[in-house]
Amino acid sequence: MPVTWDIHIWETISKKKLYDVLALRSTVFVVEQNCVYQDLDGKDEKAIHILGYEQEVLITYARVFISTKTTVIGRVLVHPLFRGLGYGKLIMQKSIAQAPPNIPVNISAQEHLKTFYESLGFSQIGSGYLEDGIPHIPMAILPFQPIS
């Protein structure tokens, strides 16, 4: 079944869709990963929200922040019942596509997903660290730099 994509900024996301996003983020990041952290971080108002639905069910989500210097992708998730079906790759491709050309795309990747993100063109750009008790690494897709 094909994914139906909804892309919203704060002013256009409906209460229902925002509720679906927050419920799924809580299911994955708080309950499933057994991680107590402040998901409502005050940044959603500045994000582009990418929602992927199969029929009426929210199955994948990411939020994207764009500035003149970088694009940052975060809160990437796939509904637990829909994993292993390629939706992680689809949501990342949709998220990367939001980035303007010639600026880096950055993520804070869970370390165990390094190979997955490398398959999408990301490279590790720094040392690992703990974020909310989970090992993470900084990764980026860097713009092409011609040799002068």
C-alpha positions in Angstrom: 0.0 0.0 0.0 1.5 3.4 -0.9 2.3 6.0 1.7 0.3 9.2 1.7 2.5 12.2 2.7 1.4 15.2 4.6 4.0 18.0 5.1 3.1 20.8 7.5 4.4 23.8 9.3 3.1 24.8 12.7 0.4 27.0 11.2 -1.0 24.3 9.0 -0.9 21.1 11.1 -4.3 20.2 12.4 -4.9 19.4 16.1 -5.8 15.8 15.1 -2.5 15.3 13.2 -0.5 16.9 15.9 -2.1 14.7 18.5 -1.3 11.6 16.3 2.3 12.8 16.0 2.7 13.4 19.7 1.1 10.1 20.6 3.4 8.1 18.2 6.5 10.0 19.4 5.5 9.0 23.0 4.9 5.4 22.0 8.3 5.1 20.3 10.7 7.4 22.2 9.3 7.2 25.8 7.5 3.9 26.1 9.3 1.6 23.7 12.8 3.0 24.3 12.0 3.3 28.0 13.4 6.8 28.0 12.0 9.5 30.2 12.8 12.8 28.5 11.0 16.1 27.6 9.6 15.4 24.1 7.7 18.7 24.1 10.8 20.8 23.8 9.3 24.1 22.4 10.8 23.4 18.9 7.8 22.0 17.1 6.6 25.5 16.2 9.7 26.1 14.1 9.8 22.6 12.4 8.5 21.2 9.1 6.5 18.1 10.1 6.6 15.2 7.7 3.9 12.6 8.3 3.5 9.4 6.4 0.1 7.6 6.5 -1.0 4.2 5.3 -4.7 4.6 4.9 -5.6 6.6 8.1 -2.8 5.3 10.3 0.3 7.5 11.0 3.1 5.1 10.3 6.2 7.3 10.0 7.2 10.8 11.0 10.1 13.2 11.1 10.6 16.9 11.8 13.0 19.1 9.9 14.6 22.5 10.7 16.0 24.6 7.9 18.3 27.6 8.2 20.6 29.3 5.8 23.5 27.2 7.1 22.1 23.8 7.8 19.1 21.4 7.7 18.6 19.3 10.8 16.4 16.2 10.8 15.1 14.8 14.0 12.5 12.8 15.8 12.6 10.2 13.0 10.4 7.2 13.7 8.5 4.4 12.1 5.5 2.9 13.9 6.6 -0.4 15.6 4.0 -2.5 13.6 5.4 -1.1 10.3 9.2 -1.6 10.7 11.3 -3.6 8.3 9.1 -2.6 5.3 11.3 0.3 4.0 9.4 3.2 5.6 12.5 4.4 7.5 14.3 4.9 4.2 11.2 6.7 2.7 10.8 9.1 5.6 14.5 10.0 5.5 14.4 10.5 1.7 11.4 12.8 2.1 13.1 14.7 4.9 16.4 15.1 3.0 14.4 16.4 0.0 13.3 19.3 2.1 16.8 20.6 2.4 17.9 23.5 0.1 20.8 22.6 -2.2 24.4 23.1 -1.1 24.0 23.1 2.7 24.7 20.2 5.1 22.0 18.0 6.4 22.7 17.0 10.0 21.2 14.3 12.3 21.9 13.0 15.8 21.8 9.3 15.0 21.3 6.5 17.4 24.6 4.7 17.1 23.1 1.3 16.2 21.6 2.9 13.1 24.9 4.2 11.7 25.0 1.7 8.7 21.4 2.6 7.8 22.2 6.3 7.7 25.4 5.7 5.8 23.3 3.9 3.2 21.5 7.3 2.7 24.7 9.2 2.2 25.4 10.3 5.8 28.9 10.2 7.3 29.9 10.4 11.0 31.3 13.9 11.7 32.3 13.6 15.4 32.6 11.5 18.5 29.8 9.5 20.0 27.9 10.8 23.0 24.9 9.8 25.2 21.6 11.5 24.6 18.9 10.6 27.1 21.0 7.6 28.1 21.1 6.3 24.5 24.4 6.2 22.5 24.3 8.7 19.6 26.7 10.0 16.9 26.6 13.2 14.9 26.2 12.5 11.2 25.8 14.7 8.1 25.4 14.8 4.4 28.0 17.4 3.4 27.6 19.4 0.2 30.0 18.7 -2.7 33.1 20.9 -2.4 35.0 21.2 -5.7 38.8 21.0 -5.4 40.2 24.4 -6.4 
